Amino acid sequence: MNKKGRITKLLGGFYYVTAENGEVYETRARGIFRHQKRKPVVGDYVELLIDEGDRLNSVEEILPRKNSLLRPPVANVDQILLFIPTANPKYNLYLVDKMLAYYEQQNVRIVPVVSKWDLDPEKAEALRSIYEASGYHVMHLSEKDNESVTKLEAMLFEKTTVLSGVSGSGKTTFLNRVLNLDLETGTVSEKTNRGKHTTRHTEIFTGEKGMYLFDTPGFSSIEIDSIASADLDAHFREFAPFIQSCKFQDCRHVKEPGCAVRAAYERGDIVASRFENYLRFYDELVEKENGKWR
């Protein structure tokens, strides 16, 4: 018997698929996907073969995706909430900007969420200013501020949302609060000031009013090799108003004369940390691209 459903959890090599009738099936993926270099991921809509005997149910086909992410490996996402902790663990703007550049490749709404606002309101406000000036709609979140939780929750209705960010940034705490769950939350190492991983797999949780939430493992690094150095500027949305005014059409905004983007940075129209991280990413990508031809 064939059914359609959505993969809601991947654990120990088994895919858990919620069918249209709400029933959950434990399945394996067909071996042909390996030969085709395709892999089902959480969030995929799939066709299932339900075995009536003793054999395991199988994922027979992956239906067309709206989008897919590699970090975390999920599909058919409407929006990403990128949690930026004010403290405990302290934010890392280099990592945040790399994540934003990566997510800008996707057909998905990106919402930075400055979490743990109450731990250092002054720093939190500075973080919000950075990303609002960079063209993002920024939300804030504090466990002690019910209104901030309610406002963020209202953005989740009728949406498939990825909760992304470093370990200990407050993703799972927020998920527990919104969906009344009791998932283990991250602690922060006193020695490294980094969050400890508690979410070890990717899973969709469902809530009221069509809410689908991915809780994903926290990250501590990411590569953006999928972006060509020549295209990196398109992943910094605040550069867009100035790029057309650059003297050279292929301006990379590094040392070229007549660069309108660098001029905007020098005037303070582009946030310093964002432009400086762009230069770091550009150098990293060029070095890797040159290394491929050695």
N, C-alpha and C positions, 0 to 999 in steps of 0.2 A: 504494500500500500504506500502511495506517495503523498506527502504532505508538504506544506510550505511553513516556514517559521523563521525565527531570528536567533542567531547564536548569542546567548546571554552570559556564557561563562566558558573559559578554557582552563582546565585543571588536569594535570597529570596525563596529558595527551588526549583527554576526552573532551569533546565539545558538547555542551549542554544547550539544547535548542528548545526554545519556547514556541510551540506551534500556535496557529491562529486561534485554536480553541482554548489556549491557556495551558495546555498540558506540556510538561517538560520531558524531553527525551535525551537520554545519554547516548552519544553517537561517536563514531570514528569518521575521519575523512577518508574518502576513497584514495587508493594509491596513485591513481592517474593524476591527481593534483600535483604530486611530487614531480612526475615526469614532465608536466606542463609548467613547472616552476611557479605554481600558484599555491596559495595557502589560505584556507578560510581563517578569518579573524573574528574576534568578538565584535558584534554589531552587524555582521553580514546577514543579509536575507538569503535563505538557502532553500533548496528542495531536498527533502528527506525521503529515504526509503525505509519504511517501518517494517521490520522483520517480525512476522507472526510466530516464528518458531523460537529456537534457542540462540540464533545468531544475533550479533550486535546491529543495531540500527546504523545507517550510514548517511553522511552528507553526500548527495549525488551531484549537486550543481550549486555554484555560487551565483546568485542573481546579480545583475549590474549594480555597481556601486555609485553612489553620489560622490564620494571621496574616500580616501583611506590615508591613515597616518602610520608612520613607522615608529614614532615615539610619542605615545604608546601605540602598539599595533592594534588599531581599531578602525572601523569603517562606518560610513553613513552617519557622520557627525554634523550637527547643526551649529554648535558653538563650543568654544573652549574657554573655561575659566582658568586663567593662569594665576595661581596663588603665589604672592610675593610676601614672605613673612617679614614683618618689621624687625623682629628680634626672635632669638631662641627657636631656630637658628637665624643668624643675621642674613639678610638678603645678599645676593651676589648679582650685581647688575650685568656683569659679563655673561653669566649664565642665562639670566632673564632675557637679555637682548638676543642671545643666540637662539633661545626657544622662540622668541617672537619672529625672528627672521625665518626660522624653519616653518612655523605655522602660517606665515604670510604666503607660502607657496600653495596653500590649500584653499579650497572653496568653503571657507568656514569663518564664522564670526569669532573674533578674539576679544576677550574681556579680561584685562588685568584686574586682579583682586588683591588689594593691599590688606593682608590678614594680620591678626594679632595687633590691631591698631592701638589698643589700650596700653600695650607694653611700652610704647614710645610715640605718643601722638605727634610730636614735632617731626620725627623722622618719617612717620607714616604720611604726614601731609606733604613732605618733600618728595616722597616716592610718588604720591598721586600727581603732584605737579609735573614731575618728569614725564609721566606717560600720558597725561592729558595734553601737555604741550607737544607730544609726539603723535597726536592724532587718535588716541584711544579713549573710549568711554570707560572710565576707571570706577570700580566699586570698592567699598571698604568693608571690613568685617571685623567684628569683635564679639567674643563670647558674651561679654557683659552688656552688649548693646542689642537688645531684641529687634529693634527697628532695622539694624543693618542686616540681620539674618533674614528678616521678612522681605526686605527689598531684593536681596539676592535670590531668595526662593522664588519670588514672583517672576524672575527671568527664566525659570526652568520649565514652566508649564508648556505643554505641547512641543517640547524640544528634546533632542538627544544631545546631552552635554557631557563633555570630558572635563573632569577635575584634574588639573595638571599642576605640577610644582614639585619642589624638593621635599624630601621626607621631613616630617615635622612642621610643615607649613600650614596645617589646619584643614586639609582636604577631608580626611576621614571624620574629624570632629564635626565638621559642617554636615557631612552626609548623615552621620548618626542623629544629629539634631533635626534635620529636615525630614528624614524618613523614619525616625524613632527606632533606630537600630542600636546595636551594641557591639560594633566592630572594634577590634583592638586599634588604639591610636598610637602614633609615634612618640617616642621620647627623644631627647636631644642629649648627645654625648657632651659631658662637661669638658672633656679633653679637646675635642675637635670642633665643638659647637655645630656639629652636623646632625641632622635627623637620622634616626635609625629606621631602616625599612621595616614596616609592619605589613603592608599590602604586598603579597607575593604573587598575585595573579590579577588579571584584568577581568572585571565582572560588571555587568549592567544590573543596576537596581532600579526597580520601577516604583513610581509614586503616583499620587493623584493627578488628575487633569493632564494625562498624557506625558508624564515626566519620566524620562529615561536618563539615568546617571551612571557614567563610568567612574568607578573608583580605580585608580591606576597606581602601580608602584612608583614611588618617588624616584627622581633622577638626580644624579650628581654631576653628570657631564653629558654632552651631546655633540655630534659632528654634523656639519651642514654641507658635506661634500656634494650633495645633490644640487646645490646652487653653484652656478658658474660665477667666477669672480667678476666677469663683465656684467652679470645680471644682479649682483648683490645690492646695488643702490635701489632697485625696484622693491626690495624687501624692507626698506626703511621708508615708511609712508610719509614722514615729514619732509623727505627730500623732494617729493613730487612737485611742489609749487616752484622749485628753483631749478630743477634739472634742465628744463627747456631754455633757460637763460645762460647756460654754460657756453663758453666760446667755442668749444669743440664738441661735436656730436657724440664722440666716443669718450668723453671726459670720465675719468674714474674717481675724481674728487680727491686725489692724493696730493700731487704737486703741480698739476697742470695750470698754466696761466689762464686767467679769465674764468675761473671756476666759481659759479654762482652759489653752489652748495657750501663750499668752504667759506665764501664770503658771508653767507647766512650764519654759519657757525661762529665766525669771528665777531659778527654783530650781536650774537646771543639769540638769534632767531631759531637756532637748532641747539638742543641741549648738549652740553659738552660731553657728558658721559656717553650719550648715544653716538655722536660723531666719532669719538675716540674709539669706541668699540667697533664701529664700522671699519675704521682703519685697521684695527687688529684682525678682524675677520677677513678683510680683503687680503692682507699680507699672508695669513694662514692658507687661504684658498689658492693664491698665486703660487706659494711654495709647494703645495700638494700637486697642483696642475703641472708645474715644472718638473717635479719629481717623477711624474708618469712617463716623461719622454727621455729620461736619462738611460 
